[in-house]
Amino acid sequence: MNDTTITYDPYQHLPFLGYSSKAMPEGERFLSLMHFVESEKFRGVDESYRRYLLTLDDPIDFRLETAGVAQCRRRTDWDDVKGPLIRAGMWMQLVQHQEELRNQLLRPDCSTGVDLIDQAARFIYGRLIKANQDGGEPLRRVILTGDTTLSALALFDRFDQIFASRLPDELFVADEPGVADRAREYAIQQYLPVRIFSGAESCALAQQAMEKASHVFSFGTGEQPSSRFAVDVLALAAEQGKVAHHIRWVP
């Protein structure tokens, strides 16, 4: 904790959609950044309890519950992954609440009262500054898409190859089966921010995604992917002169 003025409260209720689950393929709803952080401590260890934490909408009840949880119950790799996970959650909340959070988070003196969350805010602020500088590194927002019937675990190895030199700042995926399923799982595995596009026709979703996307990688067994969304984003990427590849899948 620190004594400086708090500019952003991670317990503030600003609901956002984050990582998906089987029950919520379009993304689970997190009431606050701390709902995301505290629930992620139990991913893969106690899914029932993780989901229970997401239902606690009373701030006092939530704080009391999470303060009383024995640390031995959390995932064993938490100390190693909490930094990138907090950054991912903060990024996802920020892009969904830009107006509310711009002045709270996007500032060099952002203070949350929690050192690790302060570090995440400074990282994101610095990354966005660098992305907007002349000669800087533009944000790498990558669409992973492809056949709706292709879900081989070996896709993870292909994703690793694509991102071997640099992980994306954000993954874009459609709410559909196949390659997109694996991409959503990859985001969780790599602690990457993910944006899931759903609730409209594929053409409209493709246009939404390509407004911000910088790269498109599609995977499929044929010359064209079976996903309409994949076909549409590949066509739009070609029109816009953005990096786009359809990779033939050979098991």
N, C-alpha and C positions, 0 to 999 in steps of 0.2 A: 504494500500500500504506500501511497505518497500523500503529501499534504498540499499539493498544488490544486488549483481550481479544476473541477471535473468538467470537461467539455462534452463527454459522451458517456452515457450510462449503459453498460452492456446488459443490464437487467430491464431496460426500458422496453415496453411492448411495442415492437415494430415487426409484425409477423412477416416471414418470408418463406419461400419454398426453397428447400435445399436438396439433399441427396434423396434419391428415390428408394422405394421398397416394393416388395411384391404387392402389398396392399395399396400403395400409392405410387404408381409408376411415373406420375407427372411430378413427383417430388413431395416429400413430407413437409408439413407446415410447422415452423418453429416460431414460437411467440416472441422470442428475444434471442440475442446472440448467446446468452448464457444457457438458454434452453438447448441450443445447438451444442455448446461446449459440454455441458453436464451430461447430456444424453449420449454423446459420442464416446464418453468414457466407458460405456457398457456395450458398444457395438460388437457383436460376435461373441459376447460373454454372457449377457443376460438381456436378450431382446425384449422379453416381457417387461422388465423393469425400465429399459430404455424407452419403450413406447409409453409406459406409465408416466414418466417424467414429462413427456410432451403434453400430457393432459392437464398438468397443474397450471391453472391460469391465475391463481391468487399469488401475488408476489411474495407475501410472507410465508405462505405454505411452501412455496417453491424453495425459498432460501433455507427454511428449517429442514426440509426434506433432504436437500443436497448437502447441507452442513453436517447432517447426522449419518450420512452414508459411510460405512467402513471402507477405507481406501483399498483394503485387500480384495474388495469385490470388483474393482475396476479392471480393465484390460491391462495385461502385463507390459504392453509396449507404450503405455500412455505417456510416460516422460519423454520418449523419443519422438512421438508423433503430434503432441499437443500444439507445438508451434505452427507447423503447416496447416493443421486442422483449424486452428483459430483464425489464421489468415484466410483460409477458404471460406469459413462461415461468415467472416466480416465482409469479404468481397461479395458474397451472394446477397447479403442483406443490403449492402451499399448500392448495388446495381438496381435493386428493387425499390429503394427508398432514397433516390439521389437528392431530391429536393429537401427532405427532412435531415439527411445526414451530411450533406456537402459541407456545411459550416461547422458541424460537430466533429467530423472525422478527418476531412481533407484539409488539415492544417499542420504545420510543423510542430506546434506545441500541444497537439491533441493529448489529453489526459483522461484516463478512464478509472484511475484508482487501483488498477491491477497491472503490474509491470509487464507481464507477458502479453496482455492485450494492448498496452501502450506500444510494445515492440511491433505488434502486428499492424497497428495503425500507422506507425512510422514507415514500415516496409511498403505498405500500399500507397501512402502519400509519395514516397520516393519513387516508386515504380511508375506512377502516373505522371509525375513531373518529368522523369526521364523519357517517357513515351512521347511527350509533347514537345520536347526540345528539338531544335534543328540538329539533325544528325544523330538523334537518339534512337532508341530501340522501340519501334511501334509495338503496340499490344498485339500479342499473338493469340487470337481467338479462333479456335480450330473446330470445324464441324467434322465429326466422325459419323459416318453413315454407310449404307449399303444394303445388301439383300436382307429382307425381313425373315428369311429362313436360315440365314447363316449365323450360328452362335457358337462356333468352335472356340474352346478355351485357348487354342493357339493364337487367336486374335490378339491376346495380351502381348505375345512376343512381337507381333507386327507393330502394335502400338509403341512398344518399347523401342523398336528400331527407328520408327519415325521421330520419336522424341528423344533419341539418344543424346543429341547435342544440346537440346533446350526443351524443357517442358513448356506447354502452353500456359498463358496467363489464365485462360478460361476455356472450358470445353462446351461446345454447343451440340446438343443431340435432340432428336425428335422422340416423341412419346410413341414408340412403335417397337415391335419385337426384332429379333435378329441382331445385327451388328450394333444397333443402338442400345440394346440390352447390355451387351458387353462393354460398350463405351461408358454407360452409366456406372457399371461396376468398376471400371478402370478408374473413373474419377474418385470413387470412394477409396480404392486401393492406393492411389497416388496422392490423396488429399488435395485434389484439384477443385477449384470452383467449377460448377456445372450449371448450365442454363438449359432447361428442358422446354422444348416448344410443343405446345399441344393446344387443343380446343378450336382448331380451324382447319380449313381445307389445306392440303399439302402445298398448293401454290402460294397461298397467303403465308403459311409458316415459313416456306423457303425465302420469301421476300423479307420477312421479319429477321430471319437469321442472317441473311446476307447483308443487311444494313450495317452490321458490326463485324461479321466474320472476316478473317484475313486469309484463311486457308480452308480447303475442303479435301478430305480424304475419304474415298468410298471404296468398299470392298464387295466383290461379288464373283459368282462363278461364271457369269457371262460377260458379253461385251458391254452390256448396260445393267445397272443394278435393278433389282425387282422393286425397290422402294420408290414410290412416286416422289417423295420428298427428296431422295438422293438424286434422282434424275433432274429435278427442278433446281436444286442448289448447284449442281455441276453446270447446268446451262447458264444460270445467272453468274456464276464465277467466271465462265468463259467470256460472257458479255462485259463484265466489269474488269477483266484483266487481272483477276486474282489467282493465286496459286491453287490449282485443283488437279487431283489425280484420281482416276478409277483404277484400282489395283485388282487384277484377276486373281482370284483365290484358287491356289493349287494345294490341296491337303498334303 
